Amino acid sequence: MNIFIVIVSYVTDFDDIVEALPEHNAWLDSTYQRGVLIASGRQIPRVGGVLLAP
């Protein structure tokens, strides 16, 4: 099985990111339910995230 690593970098102000988090988290939940993602997490420092997809 192939695993894809997606590295996401924020391109807007962090305040905009925080405002969008509830909708983003709902989207993440739906991707897990559909089997689109197998893992996700924040980068440290908080400049983006990482997604693992089959």
N, C-alpha and C positions, 0 to 999 in steps of 0.2 A: 504494500500500500504506500502510495506517495503521501507525504505530509508537506503542506505549504506553510511557510513562515511569512507572515505579513507584518511589516514594521510600519507603524503609523506615527507620523510627526505632526504635532499641532501647528497650524498656520494662522491662528487667530489669537486674540487676547485670552488669557486663562479665565477671565470672568465669563466670557462667552462659552467656554468649555464647561464650566461649572453649571451654568444655566441650562445647558443641553443634556446634562448627565441623566436625569430621569428618563427622558426619551431614548437616550443611547442605551441605558441599562435594559429597558424594555426590548429594544432591538436585539441586544445580546442574548437575552433570555429566549427570544423567538428563534434565534439562529441555533442555539443549543438544542431546543426542542425539535428542530427540523434536521439536526445532524450536520449542519453547515460548518459549525465550529466545534473543536474538541477542547480548546483551552484559550484563555485570554488573560491579559493582565496589564498593569501600568508599568511604564518605564520609571526607573529611579535614576536621576531626578525626574520629576513629573513633566516630561516633554512630549509624551505620546504614549503609545501602547504597542502590544505585540499580540497577534492572533495566530492560532494554529488551526489549519483547516485540512481535512482529508482530501 
